[in-house]
Amino acid sequence: MDSKVVERGALENEKETPQEQEQEQVVNPWEVAAKDGGKIDYDKLIDKFGCQRLDPSFIDRVERLTSRRAHVFLRRGVFFAHRDFNEILNAYERGEKFYLYTGRGPSSEALHLGHLIPFMFTQYLQEAFKVPLVIQLTDDEKFLWKNLTVEESRRLARENAKDIIACGFDIRRTFIFSDFDYVGGAFYRNMVEISKRVTCNQVVGIFGFIGEDHIGKYSFPPVQAAPSFPSSFPHLFSGKDNLRCLIPCAIDQDPYFRMTRDVAPRIGYHKPALIESLFFPALQGETGKMSASDPNSAIYVTDSEKVIKNKINKYAFSGGQDSIEKHRQLGANLEVDIPIKYLSFFLEDDAELEHTKKEYGSGRMLTGEVKQRLIEVLTKLVERHRRARAAVTDEMVDAFMAVRPLPNMFN
């Protein structure tokens, strides 16, 4: 098996054409797939997209500037790539503030743990840097791409907003908006400025649209680009057109912002900076993002303790050996073990994680023990989120989504 991997790699380097290499993996805002069901090659993705890896110096710098420990997602390389994050930190060090922008495409009733990752990290950034945040709910996108009515898309946006608010955002610094409700005025003017500077050929090259796609798909990218510019929110940032924007997101959203960064200087704005995450793997193995069509591929924030336990014990792909004797002798393959990967995301204690990896990798700890610890960690996380979400009322959603000034957003 290993020799085949090496041989295939040599062929890729020596014989595959660029077109064939391009077919190895598909990563765009609507599809994430590795060749032959394998793993996503993040090094190739960085090279293709043209972003940079986050090196440890960024983590040290964030800790120095915020006077607090870096988030576990930063320390462990969950957020691993960036565009101009150094420019954001340079500006912040000079005493200049910035704002955060992230979003959610509301296509399902309940969120799974992979959906929560960008919001958990964005909440940390908001709290650590004490900066405002805009959260875009792309209910229009989901109407255009999914078999949803406008009414259902709008309803799901409000339901998802409750899960987002439950992540702990500061209402004094946060504006959540639905595209169907907010787009217009200054926001629409920025959309038109962007649209005029991006050709159909560029959109096809970036997003892979084809002639049979309806024109709604072609017209959507400026909608996701516009929040990168402060003038799209005159009730928040009037007179602050020089304000920089930082976008935490999964790396599959990068195509939108490559387009945005190309346009930004031509219409008088800073290029938005990005900090980008890995994909959260499915329970069945690390082959890209989880599938909403398979409820057993993910842990949902609505799952009970019993369901979480069953999913992990039954579906979480193990790197352990097929007998206790063999496992004691050889240990677990941590590279493919999903319980270890999930613990790397959600187990806060660095020392415990390293101890677990060492003991499990040596064979002294068994798969069942690791799965049991993961069940405890995820049950606690999901229960905490469920309690927080239950406390979010419709009135709170209205308050977060109200078009209003935020006078204390930089204090």
C-alpha positions as CSV (number, residue, x, y, z in Angstrom):
1,M,0.0,0.0,0.0
2,D,2.7,2.5,1.0
3,S,4.8,1.7,-2.1
4,K,1.8,2.4,-4.3
5,V,1.5,5.8,-2.7
6,V,5.1,6.6,-3.4
7,E,4.9,5.4,-7.0
8,R,1.7,7.4,-7.6
9,G,3.5,10.5,-6.2
10,A,6.4,10.0,-8.6
11,L,4.1,9.7,-11.6
12,E,2.3,12.9,-10.5
13,N,5.6,14.8,-10.5
14,E,7.0,13.4,-13.6
15,K,4.2,12.5,-16.0
16,E,0.9,14.1,-15.1
17,T,-0.1,17.1,-17.1
18,P,-1.3,20.3,-15.3
19,Q,-4.9,19.3,-16.4
20,E,-4.5,15.9,-14.8
21,Q,-3.1,17.3,-11.6
22,E,-6.0,19.7,-11.5
23,Q,-8.4,16.7,-11.4
24,E,-6.8,15.3,-8.3
25,Q,-8.9,17.2,-5.8
26,V,-11.9,19.6,-6.1
27,V,-12.1,22.4,-3.5
28,N,-14.6,25.2,-4.0
29,P,-17.4,26.8,-2.0
30,W,-19.9,24.1,-3.0
31,E,-17.8,20.9,-3.3
32,V,-14.8,19.4,-1.5
33,A,-13.5,16.1,-2.8
34,A,-10.1,14.4,-2.9
35,K,-9.0,12.1,-5.7
36,D,-10.2,8.5,-5.2
37,G,-11.7,9.4,-1.8
38,G,-8.3,10.2,-0.3
39,K,-7.2,13.0,1.9
40,I,-7.1,16.7,0.9
41,D,-3.6,17.8,0.1
42,Y,-3.4,21.2,1.9
43,D,0.1,21.9,0.6
44,K,-1.2,21.6,-3.0
45,L,-4.2,23.7,-2.1
46,I,-2.1,26.5,-0.7
47,D,0.1,26.4,-3.8
48,K,-2.9,26.5,-6.1
49,F,-4.8,29.2,-4.2
50,G,-1.7,31.3,-3.6
51,C,-2.2,31.8,0.2
52,Q,0.5,31.3,2.8
53,R,0.9,28.9,5.8
54,L,0.6,30.3,9.3
55,D,4.0,29.8,11.0
56,P,4.5,29.7,14.8
57,S,5.6,33.3,14.9
58,F,2.0,34.4,14.2
59,I,0.8,32.5,17.3
60,D,3.5,34.2,19.5
61,R,2.6,37.6,18.1
62,V,-1.2,37.1,18.6
63,E,-0.5,36.1,22.2
64,R,1.7,39.2,22.8
65,L,-0.8,41.6,21.2
66,T,-3.8,40.3,23.0
67,S,-2.2,39.4,26.3
68,R,-3.9,36.0,26.3
69,R,-3.3,32.5,25.2
70,A,-4.0,31.7,21.6
71,H,-7.1,29.7,20.8
72,V,-6.7,26.0,20.6
73,F,-7.6,26.2,16.9
74,L,-4.6,28.5,16.3
75,R,-2.2,26.6,18.5
76,R,-2.9,23.3,16.8
77,G,-3.0,24.4,13.2
78,V,-6.7,24.1,12.6
79,F,-6.5,27.6,11.2
80,F,-3.4,27.0,9.1
81,A,-3.3,29.4,6.2
82,H,-3.8,33.2,5.7
83,R,-3.7,36.1,3.3
84,D,-2.2,39.3,4.8
85,F,-2.9,38.4,8.4
86,N,0.5,40.0,9.1
87,E,-0.9,43.3,7.7
88,I,-3.8,43.1,10.2
89,L,-1.4,42.5,13.1
90,N,0.9,45.3,11.9
91,A,-2.1,47.8,11.8
92,Y,-3.3,46.6,15.2
93,E,0.2,47.1,16.6
94,R,0.1,50.7,15.3
95,G,-3.1,51.3,17.2
96,E,-5.5,50.8,14.2
97,K,-8.6,48.7,14.7
98,F,-10.1,46.4,12.2
99,Y,-13.4,44.5,11.8
100,L,-14.2,40.8,11.4
101,Y,-16.5,39.4,8.7
102,T,-17.7,35.8,8.5
103,G,-20.8,34.0,7.4
104,R,-23.1,31.1,7.1
105,G,-25.1,29.6,4.2
106,P,-28.3,28.5,6.0
107,S,-29.2,25.2,4.2
108,S,-30.0,23.0,7.2
109,E,-32.1,23.2,10.4
110,A,-29.2,22.1,12.7
111,L,-25.5,22.8,12.5
112,H,-22.9,20.1,13.0
113,L,-19.6,20.6,14.7
114,G,-17.8,21.5,11.5
115,H,-20.2,24.4,11.1
116,L,-19.4,25.7,14.6
117,I,-15.6,25.9,14.1
118,P,-15.4,29.2,12.3
119,F,-17.9,30.8,14.7
120,M,-16.0,29.5,17.8
121,F,-12.8,30.9,16.4
122,T,-14.4,34.2,15.4
123,Q,-15.9,34.7,18.8
124,Y,-12.3,34.3,20.3
125,L,-11.0,36.9,17.8
126,Q,-13.7,39.3,18.7
127,E,-13.1,38.9,22.4
128,A,-9.3,38.9,22.2
129,F,-8.9,41.9,19.9
130,K,-12.1,43.7,21.0
131,V,-13.3,44.5,17.5
132,P,-16.7,44.6,15.7
133,L,-18.0,41.7,13.6
134,V,-20.5,41.4,10.8
135,I,-22.0,38.0,10.1
136,Q,-23.6,37.4,6.7
137,L,-26.4,34.9,6.3
138,T,-26.5,34.0,2.6
139,D,-30.1,32.9,2.4
140,D,-30.1,34.1,-1.2
141,E,-27.2,31.8,-2.1
142,K,-29.0,28.8,-0.7
143,F,-32.2,29.7,-2.6
144,L,-30.0,29.9,-5.8
145,W,-28.1,26.6,-5.2
146,K,-30.4,24.4,-3.2
147,N,-34.0,23.2,-3.7
148,L,-35.3,25.7,-1.2
149,T,-38.0,28.4,-1.4
150,V,-37.2,32.0,-0.5
151,E,-39.4,31.6,2.6
152,E,-37.6,28.4,3.7
153,S,-34.2,30.0,3.2
154,R,-35.2,33.0,5.3
155,R,-36.6,30.7,8.0
156,L,-33.4,28.7,8.1
157,A,-31.3,31.8,8.3
158,R,-33.1,32.8,11.6
159,E,-32.8,29.3,13.0
160,N,-29.1,29.2,12.2
161,A,-28.7,32.7,13.7
162,K,-29.8,31.2,17.1
163,D,-26.9,28.7,16.9
164,I,-24.5,31.4,15.9
165,I,-25.6,33.7,18.8
166,A,-25.2,30.8,21.2
167,C,-21.4,30.8,20.4
168,G,-21.2,33.8,22.7
169,F,-20.9,36.8,20.5
170,D,-21.0,40.3,22.1
171,I,-24.2,42.1,21.0
172,R,-22.4,45.4,21.5
173,R,-20.0,44.5,18.7
174,T,-22.0,42.2,16.4
175,F,-24.3,42.8,13.5
176,I,-25.9,39.7,11.9
177,F,-27.7,40.2,8.6
178,S,-29.7,38.3,6.1
179,D,-29.0,39.1,2.4
180,F,-32.7,39.0,1.6
181,D,-33.3,41.6,4.3
182,Y,-30.2,43.8,4.2
183,V,-28.9,44.0,0.6
184,G,-29.6,47.5,-0.9
185,G,-28.3,51.0,-0.6
186,A,-24.6,51.3,0.0
187,F,-24.2,47.5,0.1
188,Y,-25.7,47.3,-3.4
189,R,-23.6,50.1,-4.7
190,N,-20.5,48.1,-3.7
191,M,-21.9,45.0,-5.4
192,V,-22.2,47.0,-8.6
193,E,-18.7,48.4,-8.3
194,I,-17.4,44.9,-7.9
195,S,-19.5,43.4,-10.7
196,K,-18.3,46.0,-13.2
197,R,-14.7,44.9,-12.6
198,V,-15.0,41.1,-12.9
199,T,-15.6,39.5,-16.3
200,C,-17.6,36.4,-17.0
201,N,-14.4,34.7,-18.1
202,Q,-12.9,35.4,-14.7
203,V,-15.9,34.1,-12.8
204,V,-15.9,30.9,-14.9
205,G,-12.2,30.5,-14.2
206,I,-12.5,31.1,-10.4
207,F,-15.8,29.2,-9.7
208,G,-16.1,26.8,-12.6
209,F,-19.6,27.9,-13.7
210,I,-20.8,26.5,-17.0
211,G,-23.1,27.8,-19.7
212,E,-26.1,25.8,-18.4
213,D,-25.8,27.5,-14.9
214,H,-28.5,30.1,-14.4
215,I,-27.4,33.8,-14.2
216,G,-28.2,33.9,-10.4
217,K,-25.0,31.9,-9.8
218,Y,-22.9,34.4,-11.9
219,S,-24.4,37.3,-10.0
220,F,-23.9,36.0,-6.5
221,P,-20.1,36.4,-5.9
222,P,-20.3,40.2,-5.5
223,V,-22.9,39.6,-2.7
224,Q,-20.3,37.7,-0.7
225,A,-17.5,40.1,-1.6
226,A,-19.3,43.3,-0.5
227,P,-19.1,42.8,3.3
228,S,-15.3,43.0,2.9
229,F,-15.6,46.8,2.4
230,P,-16.6,49.0,5.4
231,S,-18.8,51.3,3.4
232,S,-21.3,48.4,2.9
233,F,-22.3,49.1,6.5
234,P,-22.8,52.9,6.8
235,H,-24.7,52.5,10.1
236,L,-21.5,51.0,11.6
237,F,-18.5,52.4,9.7
238,S,-19.5,55.8,8.2
239,G,-16.4,57.8,7.5
240,K,-14.2,54.7,8.2
241,D,-13.5,53.6,4.6
242,N,-9.9,52.9,5.5
243,L,-10.9,50.3,8.0
244,R,-9.3,46.9,7.4
245,C,-11.3,43.6,7.3
246,L,-10.2,40.1,8.6
247,I,-12.2,37.1,7.4
248,P,-12.0,33.8,9.3
249,C,-13.4,31.0,7.1
250,A,-12.7,27.5,5.9
251,I,-10.3,27.4,2.9
252,D,-13.0,26.4,0.5
253,Q,-14.3,30.0,0.6
254,D,-11.0,31.4,-0.6
255,P,-12.1,31.7,-4.3
256,Y,-14.6,34.4,-3.3
257,F,-12.0,36.5,-1.7
258,R,-9.3,36.0,-4.3
259,M,-11.8,37.8,-6.6
260,T,-12.5,40.4,-3.9
261,R,-8.8,41.1,-3.2
262,D,-8.2,41.7,-7.0
263,V,-11.0,44.3,-7.1
264,A,-10.4,46.0,-3.7
265,P,-7.6,48.4,-4.7
266,R,-9.3,49.3,-7.9
267,I,-12.3,50.7,-5.9
268,G,-10.3,52.3,-3.2
269,Y,-10.2,49.8,-0.3
270,H,-7.7,47.6,1.5
271,K,-7.6,44.0,0.4
272,P,-9.5,41.9,2.9
273,A,-7.2,39.7,5.0
274,L,-8.1,36.0,5.6
275,I,-7.3,33.4,8.2
276,E,-8.4,30.0,6.9
277,S,-9.1,26.6,8.5
278,L,-8.8,23.0,7.6
279,F,-11.9,20.9,6.9
280,F,-13.4,19.1,9.8
281,P,-13.3,15.4,8.8
282,A,-16.3,13.1,8.6
283,L,-16.6,10.3,11.2
284,Q,-15.9,7.7,8.5
285,G,-12.5,9.2,7.7
286,E,-10.6,12.3,6.5
287,T,-11.9,12.6,3.0
288,G,-13.0,16.2,3.0
289,K,-16.1,17.8,4.5
290,M,-18.9,16.0,6.2
291,S,-22.0,15.3,4.1
292,A,-25.3,16.8,5.2
293,S,-27.0,14.0,3.3
294,D,-25.5,11.4,5.7
295,P,-26.5,12.2,9.4
296,N,-24.1,9.5,10.6
297,S,-21.1,11.3,9.1
298,A,-21.2,14.1,11.6
299,I,-22.0,15.1,15.2
300,Y,-24.9,17.6,15.3
301,V,-25.5,20.2,18.0
302,T,-29.0,18.6,18.4
303,D,-27.6,15.1,19.0
304,S,-28.3,13.5,22.4
305,E,-25.6,11.9,24.6
306,K,-26.9,8.5,23.5
307,V,-26.7,9.4,19.8
308,I,-23.2,10.9,20.2
309,K,-22.0,7.8,22.0
310,N,-23.5,5.5,19.3
311,K,-22.1,7.5,16.4
312,I,-18.6,7.6,17.8
313,N,-18.5,3.9,18.8
314,K,-20.1,2.7,15.6
315,Y,-18.8,5.1,12.9
316,A,-15.7,6.9,14.0
317,F,-12.8,5.5,11.9
318,S,-10.1,4.0,14.1
319,G,-6.4,3.8,13.6
320,G,-6.2,1.1,16.2
321,Q,-5.2,-2.5,15.3
322,D,-7.8,-5.3,14.7
323,S,-6.8,-7.2,17.9
324,I,-5.8,-6.2,21.3
325,E,-2.6,-8.2,21.1
326,K,-1.6,-6.6,17.8
327,H,-2.6,-3.2,19.1
328,R,-0.4,-3.6,22.2
329,Q,2.5,-4.6,19.9
330,L,2.1,-2.0,17.1
331,G,0.0,0.8,18.6
332,A,-2.5,3.0,16.7
333,N,-1.9,4.9,13.5
334,L,-2.7,8.4,14.6
335,E,-2.6,9.8,11.1
336,V,-5.9,8.2,10.2
337,D,-7.6,7.9,13.6
338,I,-10.7,10.1,13.7
339,P,-11.2,10.2,17.5
340,I,-7.7,11.6,17.9
341,K,-8.3,14.2,15.2
342,Y,-11.6,15.2,16.9
343,L,-9.8,15.5,20.3
344,S,-7.2,17.7,18.6
345,F,-10.0,20.1,17.7
346,F,-11.9,20.1,21.0
347,L,-9.8,18.8,23.9
348,E,-8.6,22.0,25.5
349,D,-5.8,20.5,27.7
350,D,-2.6,20.3,25.6
351,A,-0.9,18.0,28.1
352,E,-3.7,15.5,28.1
353,L,-3.9,15.5,24.3
354,E,-0.1,14.8,24.0
355,H,-0.3,12.1,26.7
356,T,-3.3,10.4,24.9
357,K,-1.4,10.5,21.6
358,K,1.7,9.0,23.2
359,E,-0.1,6.2,25.0
360,Y,-2.5,5.4,22.1
361,G,0.3,5.5,19.6
362,S,2.4,3.1,21.6
363,G,-0.5,0.7,22.2
364,R,-0.7,1.2,25.9
365,M,-4.1,2.9,25.5
366,L,-6.9,1.1,23.5
367,T,-9.3,2.5,21.0
368,G,-12.3,2.1,23.3
369,E,-10.6,4.3,25.9
370,V,-9.9,7.1,23.4
371,K,-13.5,6.9,22.0
372,Q,-14.8,7.1,25.6
373,R,-12.8,10.3,26.3
374,L,-14.1,11.8,23.0
375,I,-17.7,11.0,23.9
376,E,-17.2,12.9,27.2
377,V,-15.6,15.9,25.5
378,L,-18.2,16.2,22.7
379,T,-21.2,15.5,25.0
380,K,-20.1,18.3,27.3
381,L,-19.6,20.7,24.3
382,V,-22.9,19.9,22.7
383,E,-24.8,20.1,25.9
384,R,-23.2,23.5,26.7
385,H,-24.2,24.7,23.2
386,R,-27.7,23.4,23.5
387,R,-28.3,25.2,26.8
388,A,-26.9,28.4,25.3
389,R,-29.1,28.1,22.2
390,A,-32.2,27.4,24.2
391,A,-31.7,30.8,25.9
392,V,-31.7,32.6,22.6
393,T,-35.1,34.1,22.0
394,D,-36.6,35.5,18.8
395,E,-36.3,39.0,20.4
396,M,-32.5,38.4,20.8
397,V,-32.3,37.4,17.1
398,D,-34.1,40.6,16.2
399,A,-31.7,42.6,18.4
400,F,-28.6,41.2,16.8
401,M,-30.1,41.7,13.3
402,A,-31.3,45.2,13.9
403,V,-29.7,47.9,11.6
404,R,-28.3,50.1,14.4
405,P,-25.1,51.9,15.3
406,L,-22.7,50.1,17.7
407,P,-21.2,53.0,19.7
408,N,-19.0,50.8,21.9
409,M,-17.8,48.5,19.2
410,F,-14.1,49.6,19.5
411,N,-14.0,50.1,23.2
